Amino acid sequence: MMLENILSIMIFLPIVVGIVMLILPISKDAARALGLVVSVIVVIFGIKLFLSFSGADGGFEFTKAVPLVESLGISFSLGVDGISLLVLMAAAALYPMVFLLFVTKPKGYYSNLLIAQGAMIGAICATDMIVFYIFWEIMLLPVFFMIGLYGGPKRLPATLKITIYTISGSLLMLASIVYLGVAYHAQAGEWSYDMVKLTQMSLTGEYATLAFIGFMIAFAIKIPLFPFHTWLPDAYTEAPTATTFILSAIMAKIGVYAVIRFVVPVFEESLARYALILAYSGVIGMMYCGIAALAQKDFKRMLAFSSASHMGVIALGIFCMNIQALTGTLYQIVAHATSTGVLFLLLGIIEERMDTRNIDDLGGVAYKAPLFAFFFAVAMLASVGLPGTSGFIGEFLIILGAVKFNVLIGVLAGTTLIIGVCYMLWMFQRVFFEKNNNKTMTFTDLTPIETLTILPIVVLIIVMGIYPQPFLDKIEPTAQQQLAAVASRVHIADNSLENNRDIQEKN
């Protein structure tokens, strides 16, 4: 019975507790403690789910379906497969770190964090597109409040920019979802927004292309994919560090996941047609954001551009449409979430203790805090894809798949990763090994609680780099199944086009 409802518990427990915390007159310390307890419970359920997940047949597990509007075929449908499993684990496992490391936030902030977690898990597990859309919208509201109420001095323009971008994308996605429902009704004679059923449709024509573009713009904004990335530097910089952590480590990954889950199997023909353009968009984003990161003096802004650059790599793996690249993308989602998440959280500790994010004001941190420097170094090296860390496995598979897809794109993507190595090592040298100054002289190393909070993620980074097979075994069957179905449908469509041309030529 517990496993049957495990997804519902992981979704609604944080949402309900977050709303109750907003209503009740409790202190910020009590809110933080309650938020920590809830996030740990979600982690425990997540571990139970991961260990119980077989993934052998590539289908959905832990499924649940409750009719909501039967006349329109809308149901509260949930499920987890190899594509959503690791994204779900990232959304569950990383959250307790926020409540453990940031102890000075108001009650409302902790409440919004919980609501955001429940909504993100709901979006990851939803197999009905209307339910997905509802959770997609809910998860944006806490971000709006966390940046607008608790962000930096320029938080209002940053909040306005991210709101305009996300609402515009959401409206396009809603129009595309409505089109899918109408198209399925026209072909099958019934209403449904179930993902499994929608993948059985044959979508052609200009309306299908417009719906594909609507979905891609909505998800490209969230990833973000070049040129829809311009909201990111301001939002990441002005948001509280814990919010930046949520945006970078989890929410951006849901954008990538949504493309794999909803766009690839439904719009396979449109994706195949525009795959090369989208792949170049990913590579251009890698280059642009990587070069922009080199020019930053604000530590947080540099990590923001770095995150956007690496998201270009992750998105590239989708558009290559082969098993190596897709598996690498799914693996890199967790690898990037853990490494970048640790970097942002450690940056938050620097900002709280030294009241600065200016790289030029820092220096010699390694001499004052060797354990802090070690954890930062592991996360940084994973971020740049050092062999032996989780980042290497995912990036290697993506570059391998990119070369297989298009040699030029593969070469550009591989060489662009060198930019990331340059700005990361240059930043590390200046912050950790320059001479001490008045600010860093008083910097202290990690406390026992901070060490125990970050240590499991650092260990996971190393384990995933040395022994990736248990994780790959969970995701490969689903990835292979999806790509096989897409390849078959694209091949059938190509044959149909050729037959039509032959008939026209004969006539």
VEXPA-419397 format. One line per 5 residues: number of its first residue (from 0); their letters; for each residue z, y, x of C-alpha. Coordinates in steps of 0.1 Angstrom, whole numbers, plus 5000, padded with zeros to 4 digits. Example, Ala and Ser with C-alpha at 12.3 -4.5 7.8 and 13.67 -1.06 7.14 Angstrom:
VEXPA-419397
0) AS) 5078:4955:5123 | 5071:4989:5137 $
***
This chain:
VEXPA-419397
0) MMLEN) 5000:5000:5000 | 5008:5024:5029 | 4975:5018:5046 | 4957:5022:5013 | 4971:5058:5009 $
5) ILSIM) 4974:5067:5046 | 4946:5093:5045 | 4960:5110:5014 | 4994:5112:5031 | 4980:5127:5063 $
10) IFLPI) 4961:5153:5042 | 4986:5164:5016 | 5019:5161:5035 | 5011:5191:5058 | 4996:5211:5029 $
15) VVGIV) 5024:5206:5005 | 5051:5212:5031 | 5033:5243:5043 | 5031:5258:5008 | 5068:5249:5002 $
20) MLILP) 5078:5266:5034 | 5060:5298:5023 | 5079:5298:4990 | 5114:5289:5003 | 5136:5315:5020 $
25) ISKDA) 5141:5296:5052 | 5144:5309:5088 | 5116:5307:5114 | 5136:5281:5134 | 5139:5259:5103 $
30) ARALG) 5102:5263:5096 | 5093:5254:5131 | 5116:5223:5131 | 5102:5212:5097 | 5066:5218:5109 $
35) LVVSV) 5073:5197:5140 | 5087:5168:5120 | 5057:5168:5097 | 5032:5169:5126 | 5050:5140:5143 $
40) IVVIF) 5048:5120:5111 | 5011:5127:5109 | 5008:5115:5145 | 5026:5083:5138 | 5003:5076:5108 $
45) GIKLF) 4973:5085:5130 | 4984:5059:5157 | 4989:5033:5130 | 4954:5040:5116 | 4938:5039:5151 $
50) LSFSG) 4954:5005:5159 | 4945:4991:5125 | 4909:5003:5126 | 4884:4975:5135 | 4851:4993:5135 $
55) ADGGF) 4833:4960:5138 | 4808:4965:5110 | 4803:5003:5115 | 4813:5011:5079 | 4841:5031:5063 $
60) EFTKA) 4876:5018:5064 | 4908:5029:5046 | 4886:5040:5017 | 4899:5056:4985 | 4880:5070:4955 $
65) VPLVE) 4894:5088:4925 | 4870:5103:4899 | 4874:5140:4895 | 4844:5151:4874 | 4826:5119:4863 $
70) SLGIS) 4798:5137:4845 | 4787:5153:4878 | 4795:5124:4900 | 4823:5142:4919 | 4851:5121:4931 $
75) FSLGV) 4880:5124:4956 | 4865:5100:4981 | 4880:5094:5015 | 4872:5071:5044 | 4872:5067:5082 $
80) DGISL) 4845:5052:5104 | 4837:5053:5141 | 4822:5088:5138 | 4853:5104:5122 | 4880:5083:5139 $
85) LVLMA) 4884:5102:5172 | 4880:5136:5155 | 4908:5126:5132 | 4930:5115:5161 | 4925:5148:5178 $
90) AAALY) 4935:5167:5147 | 4966:5146:5144 | 4978:5140:5180 | 4974:5176:5194 | 4994:5194:5167 $
95) PMVFL) 5030:5187:5177 | 5023:5205:5210 | 5020:5238:5191 | 5054:5235:5174 | 5071:5224:5206 $
100) LFVTK) 5057:5251:5229 | 5057:5282:5207 | 5091:5290:5194 | 5090:5327:5185 | 5065:5328:5156 $
105) PKGYY) 5074:5339:5120 | 5079:5314:5092 | 5045:5322:5077 | 5027:5314:5109 | 5041:5278:5110 $
110) SNLLI) 5033:5274:5073 | 4997:5283:5079 | 4995:5259:5108 | 5005:5230:5086 | 4981:5240:5058 $
115) AQGAM) 4953:5242:5083 | 4961:5208:5097 | 4960:5191:5062 | 4927:5208:5053 | 4911:5198:5086 $
120) IGAIC) 4921:5162:5082 | 4907:5164:5046 | 4874:5177:5058 | 4872:5150:5084 | 4880:5121:5060 $
125) ATDMI) 4860:5134:5029 | 4830:5112:5020 | 4821:5133:4989 | 4803:5165:4998 | 4821:5186:4972 $
130) VFYIF) 4855:5175:4984 | 4843:5182:5020 | 4833:5217:5010 | 4867:5224:4993 | 4886:5213:5024 $
135) WEIML) 4862:5232:5046 | 4870:5264:5027 | 4907:5258:5026 | 4910:5253:5064 | 4895:5288:5069 $
140) LPVFF) 4921:5306:5049 | 4951:5299:5073 | 4929:5310:5102 | 4922:5343:5084 | 4959:5350:5079 $
145) MIGLY) 4970:5338:5114 | 4945:5361:5131 | 4948:5390:5107 | 4986:5391:5105 | 4997:5378:5138 $
150) GGPKR) 4968:5385:5162 | 4964:5411:5190 | 4958:5448:5188 | 4921:5444:5179 | 4928:5416:5153 $
155) LPATL) 4913:5434:5123 | 4877:5437:5136 | 4879:5402:5150 | 4892:5389:5116 | 4864:5408:5098 $
160) KITIY) 4837:5394:5120 | 4848:5357:5118 | 4853:5361:5080 | 4818:5375:5075 | 4802:5348:5096 $
165) TISGS) 4821:5319:5080 | 4816:5331:5044 | 4779:5336:5049 | 4776:5301:5064 | 4797:5286:5036 $
170) LLMLA) 4775:5301:5009 | 4744:5287:5025 | 4761:5253:5027 | 4771:5254:4991 | 4736:5262:4980 $
175) SIVYL) 4724:5232:5001 | 4750:5209:4986 | 4739:5219:4951 | 4703:5211:4961 | 4713:5176:4973 $
180) GVAYH) 4730:5169:4940 | 4700:5180:4920 | 4676:5161:4942 | 4697:5129:4939 | 4698:5133:4901 $
185) AQAGE) 4660:5137:4901 | 4654:5105:4922 | 4682:5082:4910 | 4688:5094:4874 | 4725:5101:4880 $
190) WSYDM) 4747:5127:4895 | 4765:5120:4928 | 4777:5137:4960 | 4788:5105:4977 | 4775:5104:5013 $
195) VKLTQ) 4765:5068:5012 | 4743:5074:4982 | 4729:5107:4995 | 4716:5090:5026 | 4694:5068:5005 $
200) MSLTG) 4673:5097:4993 | 4639:5107:5006 | 4638:5144:5011 | 4606:5162:5019 | 4590:5196:5013 $
205) EYATL) 4601:5232:5019 | 4632:5230:4997 | 4645:5201:5018 | 4638:5222:5050 | 4656:5252:5036 $
210) AFIGF) 4686:5230:5027 | 4686:5216:5062 | 4686:5251:5076 | 4715:5261:5053 | 4736:5233:5066 $
215) MIAFA) 4727:5239:5102 | 4735:5276:5101 | 4769:5269:5085 | 4778:5243:5111 | 4762:5262:5140 $
220) IKIPL) 4786:5291:5132 | 4816:5269:5133 | 4806:5251:5166 | 4795:5278:5176 | 4759:5273:5186 $
225) FPFHT) 4737:5300:5202 | 4729:5326:5188 | 4757:5322:5162 | 4785:5325:5187 | 4791:5362:5188 $
230) WLPDA) 4823:5360:5167 | 4839:5337:5191 | 4850:5358:5221 | 4868:5384:5199 | 4884:5359:5176 $
235) YTEAP) 4896:5336:5204 | 4909:5366:5224 | 4927:5384:5196 | 4941:5353:5179 | 4976:5341:5188 $
240) TATTF) 4972:5314:5215 | 4983:5286:5191 | 4955:5297:5167 | 4930:5298:5195 | 4941:5263:5204 $
245) ILSAI) 4934:5252:5169 | 4900:5269:5167 | 4888:5255:5200 | 4904:5221:5202 | 4899:5210:5166 $
250) MAKIG) 4880:5233:5142 | 4850:5237:5165 | 4848:5199:5167 | 4847:5196:5130 | 4815:5216:5130 $
255) VYAVI) 4800:5191:5154 | 4813:5162:5134 | 4798:5177:5102 | 4763:5178:5117 | 4767:5141:5127 $
260) RFVVP) 4782:5131:5093 | 4761:5151:5068 | 4729:5164:5085 | 4718:5136:5107 | 4717:5108:5080 $
265) VFEES) 4704:5130:5052 | 4679:5153:5068 | 4666:5129:5095 | 4630:5141:5091 | 4639:5178:5095 $
270) LARYA) 4662:5170:5123 | 4635:5151:5142 | 4611:5180:5136 | 4635:5206:5150 | 4655:5185:5174 $
275) LILAY) 4638:5200:5205 | 4644:5236:5194 | 4681:5228:5186 | 4685:5211:5219 | 4672:5242:5237 $
280) SGVIG) 4696:5262:5217 | 4724:5241:5230 | 4713:5245:5266 | 4708:5282:5263 | 4743:5285:5249 $
285) MMYCG) 4756:5266:5278 | 4739:5290:5303 | 4747:5322:5285 | 4784:5315:5278 | 4788:5300:5313 $
290) IAALA) 4774:5331:5330 | 4795:5354:5306 | 4826:5334:5316 | 4820:5343:5353 | 4822:5380:5345 $
295) QKDFK) 4855:5380:5326 | 4888:5394:5339 | 4908:5384:5308 | 4920:5349:5313 | 4918:5340:5276 $
300) RMLAF) 4884:5355:5271 | 4871:5335:5301 | 4884:5303:5285 | 4868:5313:5252 | 4834:5316:5268 $
305) SSASH) 4840:5284:5287 | 4848:5266:5255 | 4817:5279:5239 | 4796:5267:5269 | 4810:5232:5267 $
310) MGVIA) 4804:5231:5229 | 4767:5236:5238 | 4769:5204:5258 | 4786:5185:5229 | 4760:5198:5204 $
315) LGIFC) 4732:5189:5227 | 4742:5152:5224 | 4735:5152:5186 | 4699:5165:5189 | 4689:5140:5215 $
320) MNIQA) 4690:5113:5188 | 4698:5083:5210 | 4728:5061:5214 | 4739:5073:5248 | 4739:5110:5238 $
325) LTGTL) 4755:5104:5204 | 4783:5082:5218 | 4788:5108:5246 | 4792:5136:5220 | 4817:5116:5200 $
330) YQIVA) 4837:5108:5231 | 4834:5144:5245 | 4848:5158:5212 | 4882:5142:5221 | 4878:5148:5259 $
335) HATST) 4871:5185:5254 | 4898:5189:5227 | 4925:5176:5250 | 4914:5194:5282 | 4906:5228:5266 $
340) GVLFL) 4937:5225:5244 | 4960:5220:5274 | 4943:5249:5292 | 4949:5273:5262 | 4985:5262:5257 $
345) LLGII) 4993:5266:5294 | 4976:5300:5293 | 4999:5308:5263 | 5029:5300:5285 | 5016:5324:5312 $
350) EERMD) 5011:5352:5287 | 5046:5348:5272 | 5064:5347:5305 | 5044:5374:5324 | 5030:5395:5295 $
355) TRNID) 4995:5396:5309 | 4962:5378:5308 | 4945:5397:5335 | 4934:5374:5362 | 4937:5401:5388 $
360) DLGGV) 4974:5405:5380 | 4981:5368:5387 | 4983:5349:5419 | 5004:5322:5437 | 5014:5304:5405 $
365) AYKAP) 5012:5271:5423 | 5038:5281:5448 | 5063:5290:5421 | 5054:5263:5395 | 5038:5232:5412 $
370) LFAFF) 5042:5210:5381 | 5025:5237:5359 | 4997:5240:5384 | 4992:5202:5385 | 4989:5199:5347 $
375) FAVAM) 4965:5229:5347 | 4944:5213:5375 | 4941:5180:5357 | 4929:5197:5325 | 4906:5220:5344 $
380) LASVG) 4890:5192:5363 | 4885:5172:5331 | 4869:5203:5316 | 4843:5205:5344 | 4837:5167:5342 $
385) LPGTS) 4853:5153:5374 | 4849:5115:5377 | 4881:5098:5368 | 4888:5122:5339 | 4878:5120:5303 $
390) GFIGE) 4854:5149:5306 | 4832:5129:5330 | 4825:5100:5307 | 4813:5121:5278 | 4792:5145:5298 $
395) FLIIL) 4776:5117:5318 | 4765:5100:5286 | 4752:5132:5271 | 4732:5141:5302 | 4719:5105:5304 $
400) GAVKF) 4708:5107:5267 | 4693:5142:5273 | 4672:5130:5302 | 4660:5101:5280 | 4652:5126:5252 $
405) NVLIG) 4635:5153:5274 | 4636:5154:5311 | 4635:5192:5314 | 4664:5196:5289 | 4684:5169:5308 $
410) VLAGT) 4678:5186:5341 | 4687:5221:5327 | 4719:5207:5311 | 4730:5189:5342 | 4725:5219:5365 $
415) TLIIG) 4741:5243:5340 | 4773:5223:5343 | 4775:5236:5379 | 4782:5271:5364 | 4813:5257:5348 $
420) VCYML) 4825:5243:5381 | 4820:5277:5397 | 4840:5299:5373 | 4867:5273:5368 | 4874:5268:5405 $
425) WMFQR) 4871:5305:5413 | 4896:5313:5385 | 4920:5285:5397 | 4919:5298:5433 | 4927:5334:5422 $
430) VFFEK) 4955:5325:5397 | 4972:5297:5416 | 4966:5302:5453 | 4963:5340:5459 | 4994:5358:5472 $
435) NNNKT) 5023:5363:5449 | 5028:5397:5432 | 5056:5413:5413 | 5047:5394:5380 | 5043:5359:5395 $
440) MTFTD) 5074:5361:5417 | 5095:5356:5386 | 5073:5328:5371 | 5092:5296:5365 | 5080:5260:5363 $
445) LTPIE) 5077:5240:5331 | 5110:5231:5313 | 5117:5194:5306 | 5107:5199:5269 | 5074:5216:5280 $
450) TLTIL) 5068:5188:5305 | 5073:5160:5280 | 5051:5178:5255 | 5021:5182:5277 | 5025:5150:5298 $
455) PIVVL) 5012:5125:5272 | 4979:5145:5268 | 4975:5147:5306 | 4980:5109:5308 | 4955:5105:5280 $
460) IIVMG) 4929:5126:5299 | 4933:5103:5329 | 4933:5070:5309 | 4902:5080:5290 | 4885:5088:5323 $
465) IYPQP) 4895:5055:5340 | 4893:5031:5311 | 4871:5044:5283 | 4860:5011:5268 | 4888:5008:5241 $
470) FLDKI) 4877:5041:5227 | 4839:5034:5230 | 4844:5001:5212 | 4857:5020:5181 | 4827:5044:5179 $
475) EPTAQ) 4796:5026:5192 | 4790:5002:5162 | 4789:5032:5138 | 4768:5053:5161 | 4743:5024:5165 $
480) QQLAA) 4742:5018:5128 | 4735:5054:5120 | 4708:5059:5146 | 4691:5027:5135 | 4690:5039:5099 $
485) VASRV) 4676:5073:5110 | 4650:5058:5133 | 4638:5034:5105 | 4635:5062:5080 | 4617:5086:5104 $
490) HIADN) 4593:5057:5113 | 4586:5050:5077 | 4580:5087:5070 | 4556:5089:5100 | 4537:5059:5088 $
495) SLENN) 4534:5074:5053 | 4520:5106:5068 | 4495:5087:5089 | 4484:5067:5058 | 4479:5099:5038 $
500) RDIQE) 4458:5114:5066 | 4436:5082:5067 | 4431:5083:5030 | 4421:5120:5031 | 4397:5114:5060 $
505) KN) 4380:5085:5041 | 4377:5107:5010 $
***
